[in-house]
Amino acid sequence: LVLAARAGELERSFPFAVVRQLFETAVSRTDGRTRERLRAADGLERLQPAPLSPAAVDRLARTVLGDGVERAFTDACHTATGGTPFYATELLRALARDRVAGTAGDAEAIDGVTPRAVIDATLARLGRLSAEARAVAEAVAVLEPNAELRWIAALTGVQLDAVGAAVDALLSLRLLGSVAPCRFAHPILRSAVECEIAPARRGRLHLDAARLLAAAELPVDAVAAHLLHTPPLGEPWIVSTLRDAAVRAGARGAPAGAVEYLRRALAERPTTRVRHALLLELGRAESQLRLPQATEHLREALALADRPNEVGVAGLWLSQALFHAGALGEALQVLDDVVERSEGAGADALLELEAYLLSIAGVAGRLAETAERAASLEARTPSGSTAASAVHATLAFRELLCGAPRQQVRERAERALREIRRSTAANSHLSNRQAPGVTLVYIDELDSAIELFTELLEAAARAGRRQAFEMFSALRGYTARRRGDLADAAADIEPLLGAALTGQSPDFSQLVALTTHVQLLIDDGRLSAAEERARSAPMPAGFERGFIVAQLRHAEGAAQLAQGRFQDAAATLSVARELCEAGGTSTPAMFPWRADLALALGGCGGHDEGVSLALTELRLADECDLDRARGHALRALGLLAGGQDGLRHLEASVQAFSRSPARVEHGWASYHYGAALRRARRRLDARAPLDQALDIGLRCGAKLLTERSHEELNALGARPRSVTLSGVDSLTASERRVCRLAAEGLRNSDIAQALFVSTRTVETHLAHAYRKLDISSRGELSRALVEPAP
């Protein structure tokens, strides 16, 4: 074999791996001296082929698994095997035997798969070595990445000099790739050695390694990594070590790691008090990952709590998890029970619980039945207390829903934000910031809201809090759409849409994203799709009376109205009306259901009722002092009135919208005013508002507004500009989102982590964006993304 290999004869006849295995078997059957001579003559390594490229592994996977294989899966195979042909081939064969299809979702199936052929080849090499060397190989497999010689010696009981000799022998066989510390040449070799250690013995080795590293004062993560593989012993130090590791994992944004540590700690069967703390931390970490077990563990933690502060924290965290899962009724019940159970406890903790209860009641459409409680809350809240921020945030939101004046709502929301940012209390939660942020959105303080949501989104990304990241991403996208930044809105909500459209019960973040998506479809002129998406959206029972469902029905009705289907629009918008009135939401700040219902009624014989509704909307808008709401009411009045009165109302609508940040609505008001002027044969006067409508449509990417403005200008006899999109406007939502972060200086890996996608996805989006923007480097992104001056 050796002579044939050196002569190059085997290259044409046998795969290298087969020859290697035959050679190792032959060598293992010789005496020591012959073994040395064979090793010296070994020329087989010259036949080792070069590593396969990702494309080559992809082709190999298609040969083994079929054409349904996805590139994300084959890239994971390439990473796992390093492109080594033998390892890649055997891994794919093992996956084929397990009937793995090779989709992107199957990438996780690669972890822990060690093909039998690789194990046999590795054991053949080890079989030529002494028992001490084999023990050293097992110790390295257990200790990696902390396999230093001194700890290998301590774990195996082998003298340090003998350990060094064994390591040299493992290096000569190319099983190890480094010595300081010792590492296997490839992870698959480590798996091959480790999986041959008997399970009980492997657990003992990991326990000994954990004690060894703990005595050496290595970081708690290194110790806890071994404890995950040990049998439960009921030892308090194991529980405390795993809990400390979970805290560190949560602090660095790795909730999945925290969940693993905490579940293992619970297997130690700790005392009731320790179990309560572990369940509380586990439930919160699981809720960040949207795991269904989160509420179960938090309920048990609440049941085990026996101190008022413990009851309060467990109740708050459980209610937050239930809220995000769409179980608003249960969340309210939990909070109500906890407040009653904690009577006499610290006032601040109880007040914060009540504030959160009232905030959820507002979202659930239960303003009226909690009005008395809300009225007494402020009087019971001492100024400067840690609960003041939560109380003012909740009251600002509820005052908004009830139609309070804009300035009053703004002052309370900004006060809440100042106190939240100044507060360093341990019980200050992100949910406290959500309420004032949403309040700022609806009083058209959009720049402040975008700034706040961006700040919170970045903090959630750094902490690895996916649930919070998705919530603030959805809220920022919703806010961007109200400001007319349609591409930015699409970029923020896109990651949530898949689950929102296919999930059985969307959570709060997904509902916000879905609402924004429907509005964007209307802006894009896809009216039938918008109507269908809004109508078919699955709705959690807890939101059935809330304003989010009313907003979806309004969006559905707006799509029908834009198609001229007045009867259908009137029926759908009447549902939105019933939901708002039943839930106690009277403000015109959120969405203009009255103005749109007025237009729908006017189109199907209900002119007088429509005018009455529009006048009511205008009165409420004046009471709230909101120009966006004024603009909607005046536009409806203008279209219903017609004639000179109608033109006067439409002109006032344009002026009202121009004072607000509602750019797309401003464009529509200009369009309707210009179209009315053209119909009144004031052709010269009609040109300016129609030009303005077209310009706003092009700048915002509002395709429906752009097309209809273009049609009106053509009817006027003008020659409007082209509406073809290019440059920044041609970027997809995903490309825009990635480019925005890249322009801020983030590396591809950082962008991938921030957006919870793969690095390869980031690279693909950047490549497409460079081509569309006609640039060739990252340094040109900032300039290319800047919107051109008017």
PyMOL commands that set and color helices and strands:
alter all, ss='L'
color gray80, all
select helices_A, chain A and resi 2-6+10-12+16-28+32-41+44-47+54-65+71-81+85-97+104-110+116-126+131-143+149-156+160-172+187-194+199-215+220-227+236-251+255-266+272-288+293-304+308-324+328-341+347-363+368-377+388-401+406-422+430-442+446-463+466-483+486-502+508-523+527-536+541-543+547-562+566-583+593-603+607-624+627-641+643-658+663-679+683-700+703-716+727-730+733-743+748-755+759-773+778-785
alter helices_A, ss='H'
color red, helices_A
select strands_A, chain A and resi 176-179+182-184
alter strands_A, ss='S'
color yellow, strands_A
deselect
rebuild
show_as cartoon
